[in-house]
Amino acid sequence: PNLAKPSPAGLYFKPQVSLRRSYRRLSASEISSAQQIQPLDGNRRERDMDTYQLYIDGKFVDAEGSATKPTHNPYNGEPIANIPIASVADAEAAIAAARNAFDNGPWPRMSGEERSEIICTLSAKMKERMKDLARLEALDSGGTIAKTGADAFLGQRQMNYFGTMAKKFNAEPKEIVGMSRPGRSYNYTIREPMGVCASIIPWNFPLMMAVWKLGPALGTGNTIILKPASDTPLSAMELARIVDQCGFPPGVVNVITGPGGLIGEVLTTSPDVDKIAFTGSTDVGKDIMVKAAGTLKKVTLECGGKSANIVLHDANWDIAIDGSIFAAFYHQGQVCESGTRLLLPAAQHDDFVDQMVAKLNAMPMGDPLDPATKVGPVMSEGHMKTVLDYIEKGKAEGATLVCGGERATEGALGNGYFIKPTVFTDVTNDMVIAREEIFGPVLCVMKYQDEAEAVSIANDSIFGLGGGVWSEDIDRAREVANGMRTGTVWINDWHLLSEQMPFGGYKQSGIGREFGEEGMNEYTEVKALHVDDAKTRENKPWYDMLVPQKTMDAAE
């Protein structure tokens, strides 16, 4: 492995890589290339399964007692790899490694340019492994290869962005305009790393979420413990193997897997952890806030959503229908900012729904590794049952089921966790299916009479993560978007996020932002620095409030 070697000066030699920036929309050829991944046999048996280890203090180690468990392919229920089950002692060892690396190691003391080189090396190696990571993610999470191929491509690009942004974070003083006066003082702010960050990520976008947490934490000079979800840990564990080849000092990056409740409690309550970054459900986010409060940790939370998708009467249906399907059913609806509440003008409701349902019924379900598959399985059997329970609640509440509503069991689908894309009409905003995050392929359709009512319905939610407006009149769409209490609003599109644009929620959808300079700043502390330029005692009359000048003269 290409490990960094300490120089006599205590710095680290690192491979040189291009720091070329590339922040733009993907071209059609790039998307096609990322998705050209051949099917891979997912029927891995125990005898040839890979076994992963914890990554702590720059070393791969077994969990305490060598405890492991298999992960399973949601397409067919077959085991695909063994992962370690970390104990409290393992979590504490990871925290200790990260604490020592921050307090005593070179990482937070390197220049932003030096950190940038290492992070961009990680990005370059991720690019080399894109197809491997995409296959692994599809096997582990049930995401279609089109989706996981795009994730692998975007993940390495986003890591490169965080690497280049690292050069801006050098703990350099920034003078406060208007506050400095020669002969009096100079005043500055300095952004410094927080320290040890613990990041807890969800099961729906394992690779992307790992990048979203690692990149800004490392770019700003912190050390980190990454805790992937127990159900889909493989791409994060594979990413640890790539990290090990990039020259990070020991303890800077630690990756551990284990029971969320147990390991999460250690991370959120430890006095040696300075910040918690979490993506997941609102209920768990609240629990993390409570536990982190004991040591007043900084927290960023990206939590649940029930995003409203408003189609105005002048919308272009060619894109609005397909866009609404994309908004609600991408990755089987297992996306926090999915457009799960579709608001339609009452006069257009029936025709819009009919055309949308016809397209939904034609979408092929199947093996996620087959490029022809559009709808894959949900993540696990337990989650499938949860989604099916919500569907039954929708029926019981009086909503009208117009398509889907059941498990798909035809042929090979019966071996996996497939739910047919489901649409309810006659939904009112007080129904459970309209108020709670289902996190599955279930869309609630509601009618509105005018735009004011549409905005009112959209805002009548505890969540505020995403939203959308479809209209040919962009100025009008902006007016509607401005009235929506939500962190991101798309006009005539959905799900497109940029590493340069902040992402986060209002209300109970979270605290703080990911991406962009705002996202990087979430991993820093701000220090105020006052530098005296008065120089003499006579120029400091405020001292006289406690120590009168004459007293000092007498003492002299």
C-alpha positions in Angstrom: 0.0 0.0 0.0 1.1 3.5 -0.7 1.3 4.7 2.9 2.5 8.1 3.9 5.9 8.2 5.5 6.7 10.9 8.2 9.4 13.3 7.1 12.0 14.6 9.6 9.9 17.8 9.9 6.9 15.7 10.9 4.9 16.4 7.8 3.7 13.7 5.4 4.8 13.0 1.8 1.7 12.4 -0.4 1.1 11.3 -4.0 0.7 14.3 -6.3 -2.6 14.5 -8.1 -4.4 17.0 -10.4 -6.4 19.5 -8.4 -8.5 20.5 -11.5 -11.9 21.6 -10.5 -14.9 20.1 -12.3 -18.2 21.5 -11.0 -20.8 21.2 -13.8 -23.8 19.2 -14.9 -22.9 15.7 -16.1 -22.9 15.3 -19.8 -25.0 12.5 -21.4 -21.9 10.6 -22.3 -20.6 10.8 -18.7 -23.9 9.5 -17.3 -23.9 6.7 -19.9 -20.3 5.8 -19.1 -21.0 5.6 -15.3 -24.0 3.4 -16.0 -22.3 1.0 -18.4 -21.7 -1.7 -15.8 -22.1 -5.3 -16.6 -24.3 -7.5 -14.4 -22.5 -9.3 -11.7 -23.7 -12.5 -10.0 -25.2 -11.5 -6.6 -25.6 -15.0 -5.4 -22.6 -15.0 -3.1 -22.3 -18.0 -0.8 -20.7 -18.0 2.6 -17.6 -19.9 1.5 -16.5 -17.1 -0.9 -17.8 -14.0 0.8 -15.5 -11.2 1.6 -15.0 -10.4 5.3 -14.4 -6.8 6.3 -12.7 -5.4 9.3 -13.0 -2.3 11.4 -10.6 0.5 10.4 -9.1 2.1 13.5 -5.9 4.2 13.9 -4.7 3.4 10.4 -5.1 -0.4 10.8 -7.7 -3.0 9.9 -8.7 -4.9 13.0 -11.3 -7.5 14.0 -14.1 -6.4 16.2 -13.8 -7.5 19.9 -14.3 -11.2 20.0 -14.1 -11.4 16.2 -17.8 -10.8 16.0 -19.3 -10.6 12.5 -22.6 -10.8 10.7 -23.6 -11.2 7.1 -25.2 -8.5 5.0 -27.8 -9.6 2.4 -28.7 -8.8 -1.1 -32.3 -7.3 -1.1 -32.9 -8.7 -4.6 -32.8 -12.3 -3.5 -32.0 -12.4 0.3 -28.6 -14.1 -0.3 -25.7 -13.2 1.9 -23.0 -11.2 0.2 -20.3 -10.3 2.8 -19.4 -10.5 6.4 -19.0 -7.3 8.4 -17.6 -6.8 11.9 -19.9 -6.0 14.9 -18.1 -3.4 16.9 -18.4 -3.3 20.7 -18.3 -0.4 23.1 -14.6 -1.0 23.5 -14.1 -0.9 19.7 -16.0 2.4 19.5 -14.0 3.8 22.4 -10.8 2.8 20.6 -11.8 4.6 17.5 -12.6 7.7 19.5 -9.3 7.5 21.3 -7.4 7.2 17.9 -9.3 10.2 16.5 -8.7 12.2 19.6 -4.9 11.5 19.6 -4.7 12.2 15.9 -6.3 15.6 16.4 -4.5 16.6 19.6 -1.0 15.3 18.7 -0.9 14.4 15.0 0.0 16.4 11.9 -3.4 16.5 10.2 -4.9 19.7 11.8 -1.5 21.4 11.6 -1.0 20.8 7.9 -1.8 23.6 5.5 -5.0 23.4 3.5 -2.9 22.7 0.4 -1.3 19.7 2.0 -4.7 18.3 3.2 -6.1 19.0 -0.3 -3.5 16.8 -2.0 -4.4 13.8 0.2 -8.2 14.3 -0.2 -7.8 14.7 -3.9 -5.8 11.5 -4.0 -8.7 9.8 -2.4 -11.0 11.2 -5.1 -8.7 9.9 -7.8 -8.6 6.4 -6.3 -12.4 6.4 -6.0 -12.6 7.3 -9.7 -10.4 4.3 -10.5 -12.8 2.1 -8.5 -16.1 3.6 -9.7 -17.4 0.4 -11.3 -16.5 -1.8 -8.3 -18.1 0.6 -5.9 -21.3 0.8 -8.1 -21.6 -3.0 -8.2 -21.1 -3.3 -4.5 -23.6 -0.6 -3.7 -26.2 -2.2 -6.0 -25.7 -5.6 -4.3 -25.9 -4.2 -0.8 -28.6 -1.6 -1.1 -30.8 -2.7 -3.9 -30.3 0.5 -5.9 -30.4 0.0 -9.6 -27.0 0.0 -11.4 -28.1 3.2 -13.2 -28.5 4.9 -9.8 -25.4 3.4 -8.1 -23.3 4.1 -11.2 -24.3 7.7 -10.9 -23.6 7.7 -7.2 -20.1 6.4 -7.7 -19.3 9.0 -10.3 -20.8 11.9 -8.3 -19.1 10.6 -5.1 -15.6 10.9 -6.5 -16.4 14.3 -8.0 -17.8 15.5 -4.7 -14.7 14.3 -2.8 -12.6 16.2 -5.3 -14.6 19.3 -4.6 -14.0 19.0 -0.8 -10.3 18.4 -1.5 -10.0 21.6 -3.5 -12.1 23.5 -0.9 -9.6 22.4 1.7 -7.2 24.9 0.4 -9.4 27.7 1.7 -9.2 26.5 5.2 -5.8 27.4 6.5 -6.8 29.0 9.9 -5.7 32.3 8.4 -7.0 35.5 10.1 -9.6 37.4 8.2 -9.7 41.1 9.1 -13.1 42.4 10.1 -13.8 45.4 7.9 -14.4 48.6 9.9 -13.1 47.1 13.2 -9.4 47.8 12.8 -7.8 51.2 13.7 -4.1 51.9 13.6 -3.0 52.9 17.0 -5.9 51.1 18.7 -6.3 47.5 17.5 -6.7 45.0 14.7 -9.5 42.5 14.8 -9.8 39.2 12.9 -11.8 36.0 12.8 -10.2 32.6 12.3 -11.9 29.4 11.3 -10.4 26.4 13.0 -11.3 22.7 12.9 -13.7 21.5 15.6 -11.8 18.4 16.6 -13.1 14.9 16.6 -16.2 14.4 14.5 -18.5 11.4 14.6 -20.6 10.8 11.6 -23.6 8.5 11.5 -25.0 7.8 8.0 -28.1 6.1 6.7 -28.7 3.0 4.6 -30.2 4.6 1.5 -27.2 6.3 -0.1 -24.3 4.7 1.7 -21.4 5.8 -0.5 -22.7 9.3 -1.1 -23.4 9.9 2.6 -19.9 8.7 3.5 -18.5 11.2 1.1 -20.8 14.0 2.4 -19.5 13.5 5.9 -15.8 12.6 5.3 -15.1 15.4 2.8 -15.9 18.5 4.8 -14.7 17.1 8.1 -11.3 16.2 6.6 -11.1 19.3 4.4 -11.3 21.6 7.4 -8.7 19.7 9.4 -10.8 17.5 11.7 -10.5 13.8 12.5 -13.5 11.5 12.1 -15.2 8.3 13.1 -17.6 7.2 10.4 -20.4 4.8 11.4 -22.3 3.4 8.4 -25.7 1.8 8.7 -25.7 -1.8 9.7 -27.9 -2.8 6.8 -25.8 -1.3 4.0 -22.2 -0.8 5.2 -20.2 -2.3 2.3 -19.4 0.7 0.2 -18.2 2.6 3.3 -16.1 -0.3 4.4 -14.6 -0.6 0.9 -14.0 3.1 1.0 -11.9 2.6 4.2 -9.7 0.3 2.1 -9.2 3.1 -0.4 -8.6 5.6 2.4 -5.8 3.3 3.6 -3.9 3.8 0.4 -4.0 7.6 0.3 -1.5 8.8 3.0 -3.8 9.9 5.7 -2.0 10.0 9.1 -3.1 7.2 11.5 -6.3 7.9 13.4 -7.5 10.7 11.0 -10.2 8.4 9.5 -11.8 5.6 11.4 -14.7 3.4 10.1 -16.6 1.2 12.4 -19.8 -0.9 12.1 -22.1 -2.2 14.7 -25.5 -1.8 16.3 -26.8 1.8 15.8 -28.2 2.2 19.3 -25.2 0.9 21.1 -22.4 2.5 19.0 -24.4 5.7 18.5 -24.8 6.1 22.3 -21.0 5.9 22.7 -20.3 8.4 20.0 -23.0 10.9 21.0 -22.1 10.9 24.7 -18.3 10.7 24.7 -16.7 13.9 26.0 -13.8 13.2 23.5 -16.1 13.8 20.5 -16.6 17.4 19.6 -19.3 17.2 16.8 -22.0 14.8 15.6 -23.1 14.8 12.0 -26.1 12.6 11.4 -28.4 11.8 8.4 -31.5 9.7 9.1 -34.9 9.9 10.6 -36.2 12.8 12.6 -37.0 10.6 15.6 -33.4 9.4 15.8 -32.1 12.9 15.1 -34.0 14.1 18.2 -32.5 11.3 20.3 -29.1 12.3 19.1 -29.7 15.9 20.1 -30.7 14.8 23.6 -27.7 12.6 24.1 -25.3 15.2 22.6 -26.7 17.9 24.9 -24.9 16.3 27.9 -21.6 17.6 26.6 -23.0 20.4 24.5 -21.7 18.9 21.3 -22.1 20.7 18.0 -24.6 18.8 15.8 -25.7 18.9 12.2 -28.8 16.9 11.4 -30.2 16.0 8.0 -33.5 14.3 8.8 -36.8 13.3 7.4 -39.0 14.9 4.8 -42.5 14.9 3.3 -41.9 17.2 0.3 -44.7 18.8 -1.6 -44.5 18.8 -5.4 -46.8 21.5 -6.8 -47.8 21.3 -10.5 -49.2 24.7 -11.7 -52.0 24.8 -14.3 -49.5 26.0 -17.0 -46.9 23.2 -16.4 -45.4 21.4 -19.4 -46.8 17.9 -18.8 -44.1 16.2 -20.9 -41.6 17.0 -18.1 -44.0 17.4 -15.2 -45.4 13.9 -15.4 -42.0 12.2 -15.8 -40.5 14.6 -13.3 -43.1 13.8 -10.7 -42.4 10.1 -11.1 -38.7 10.8 -10.8 -39.4 12.9 -7.7 -41.5 10.3 -5.9 -40.1 6.9 -7.1 -36.3 7.4 -7.6 -34.5 4.7 -5.6 -38.0 3.2 -4.8 -38.9 6.4 -2.9 -36.1 5.8 -0.4 -34.9 9.4 -0.6 -35.2 11.9 2.2 -36.3 14.8 -0.1 -38.6 12.8 -2.3 -41.7 14.5 -3.7 -44.1 12.3 -1.9 -47.1 14.8 -1.8 -48.2 15.6 -5.4 -50.5 18.7 -5.5 -52.5 19.1 -8.7 -55.0 21.7 -10.0 -58.4 20.2 -9.4 -59.4 20.6 -13.0 -56.4 18.7 -14.3 -56.1 16.1 -11.6 -57.7 13.1 -13.3 -55.9 13.3 -16.6 -52.6 13.9 -15.0 -53.0 10.9 -12.7 -54.1 8.6 -15.5 -51.1 9.4 -17.7 -48.7 9.1 -14.7 -50.2 5.7 -13.6 -49.9 4.3 -17.2 -46.1 5.1 -17.1 -45.7 3.7 -13.6 -47.3 0.4 -14.6 -44.9 0.1 -17.6 -41.7 0.5 -15.5 -39.8 -2.8 -15.4 -38.9 -4.3 -12.0 -36.0 -6.7 -11.6 -32.4 -7.4 -10.7 -30.7 -4.1 -9.8 -27.6 -5.2 -11.7 -29.6 -5.5 -14.9 -29.3 -2.1 -16.8 -32.9 -2.6 -18.0 -34.3 -2.5 -14.5 -36.0 0.7 -13.5 -37.5 -0.4 -10.1 -35.4 -2.4 -7.7 -36.3 -3.8 -4.2 -36.6 -1.8 -1.0 -33.7 -2.2 1.3 -34.8 -5.1 3.6 -37.6 -7.4 4.5 -38.3 -5.4 7.6 -38.5 -2.1 5.7 -40.8 -3.7 3.1 -43.2 -4.7 5.9 -43.1 -1.1 7.3 -44.0 0.3 3.9 -46.8 -2.2 3.3 -48.2 -1.3 6.7 -48.4 2.3 5.6 -50.2 1.3 2.5 -52.8 -0.5 4.6 -53.2 2.6 6.7 -53.9 4.7 3.6 -56.7 2.3 2.6 -58.1 2.3 6.1 -58.1 6.2 6.1 -60.2 6.3 2.9 -57.6 7.2 0.3 -58.2 5.7 -3.1 -55.6 3.2 -4.3 -55.1 3.7 -8.1 -52.0 1.6 -8.7 -49.6 -0.7 -6.9 -50.3 -1.2 -3.2 -48.8 -4.7 -2.8 -45.7 -6.7 -2.9 -44.5 -7.9 -6.3 -44.0 -11.7 -6.2 -43.9 -12.7 -9.9 -41.1 -15.0 -10.7 -37.7 -14.1 -9.2 -39.2 -11.0 -7.7 -40.8 -13.2 -5.0 -37.3 -13.9 -3.6 -36.7 -10.2 -3.0 -38.3 -7.2 -1.2 -40.2 -5.6 -4.1 -43.2 -3.3 -3.7 -45.1 -2.1 -6.8 -45.1 1.7 -7.3 -48.1 2.9 -5.3 -50.3 5.9 -5.9 -53.2 7.1 -3.6 -55.7 9.8 -4.7 -58.4 11.4 -2.6 -55.8 12.0 0.1 -56.3 14.8 2.6 -53.4 16.4 4.4 -54.4 15.1 7.8 -54.0 11.5 6.8 -51.1 9.5 8.3 -49.8 8.7 4.8 -49.7 12.4 4.0 -48.0 13.5 7.3 -45.5 10.7 8.1 -42.4 9.8 6.1 -43.0 6.4 4.5 -39.6 6.2 2.8 -40.9 3.9 0.1 -42.6 3.8 -3.3 -45.8 5.5 -2.2 -47.2 8.8 -3.6 -50.1 10.8 -2.1 -52.0 13.0 -4.7 -54.0 15.9 -3.5 -56.1 18.5 -5.3 -56.0 22.3 -4.9 -58.1 25.1 -6.1 -55.6 28.0 -6.2 -51.9 28.5 -5.6 -52.5 30.0 -2.1 -54.1 26.7 -1.1 -51.3 24.7 -2.7 -48.7 26.6 -0.7 -50.8 26.3 2.5 -51.0 22.5 2.0 -47.2 22.3 1.3 -46.3 24.2 4.4 -48.7 22.2 6.6 -46.1 19.7 7.7 -43.6 19.2 10.4 -41.0 18.7 7.7 -39.3 21.2 5.4 -36.5 19.5 3.4 -37.5 19.7 -0.3 -40.1 20.9 -2.6 -40.9 21.5 -6.3 -42.9 23.7 -8.6 -43.7 23.0 -12.3 -44.7 25.9 -14.5 -43.9 27.5 -17.8 -43.9 30.9 -16.1 -40.6 30.9 -14.1 -41.4 34.2 -12.3 -44.6 32.8 -11.1 -43.0 29.5 -10.1 -40.4 31.6 -8.1 -43.2 33.3 -6.2 -44.7 30.0 -5.3 -41.2 28.6 -4.3 -40.6 31.7 -2.1 -43.7 30.9 -0.1 -42.6 27.3 0.6 -41.0 26.8 4.0 -38.4 24.3 2.9 -34.6 24.0 2.5 -34.5 23.3 -1.3 -37.0 24.0 -4.0 -36.6 22.8 -7.5 -38.4 24.5 -10.4 -39.2 22.1 -13.3 -36.9 19.4 -11.9 -36.1 17.3 -8.8 -33.3 15.6 -6.9 -30.5 17.5 -8.6 -28.0 18.6 -5.9 -24.7 20.3 -6.4 -21.7 20.0 -4.1 -21.4 23.8 -4.4 -25.0 24.5 -3.2 -26.0 24.2 0.5 -28.5 21.4 1.3 -30.5 21.0 4.5 -33.9 21.4 6.0 -36.3 23.7 7.8 -38.4 22.8 10.8 -38.0 19.1 11.9 -36.1 18.2 8.7 -32.8 19.1 10.4 -30.2 21.6 11.6 -27.3 23.0 9.6 -26.3 22.5 5.9 -24.3 20.1 3.8 -22.3 21.1 0.7 -20.9 24.4 -0.4 -18.9 26.8 1.8 -21.8 26.7 4.3 -21.4 23.0 4.6 -17.6 23.3 5.2 -18.2 25.9 7.8 -20.4 23.5 9.8 -17.1 21.7 10.7 -15.3 24.7 12.0 -15.2 26.9 15.1 -14.9 30.7 14.8 -12.2 32.4 16.9 -12.2 36.1 17.4 -8.6 37.5 17.5 -8.0 41.0 19.0 -4.5 42.4 18.4 -3.6 45.5 20.4 -1.9 48.4 18.7 -2.3 51.0 21.5 1.0 49.9 23.0 1.1 52.3 25.9 -0.8 52.4 29.2 -2.0 55.9 28.5 -3.8 54.6 25.5 -5.8 52.1 27.5 -8.1 54.3 29.6 -10.6 51.4 30.1 -8.1 49.9 32.6 -8.9 52.9 34.8 -12.3 51.3 35.6 -10.4 48.9 37.9 -6.9 50.1 38.2 -6.8 54.0 38.3 -3.9 55.6 36.6 -2.9 57.6 39.7 -2.6 54.3 41.7 -0.2 53.0 39.1 1.8 56.2 39.2 2.0 56.1 43.0 3.1 52.5 42.9 5.8 53.5 40.5 
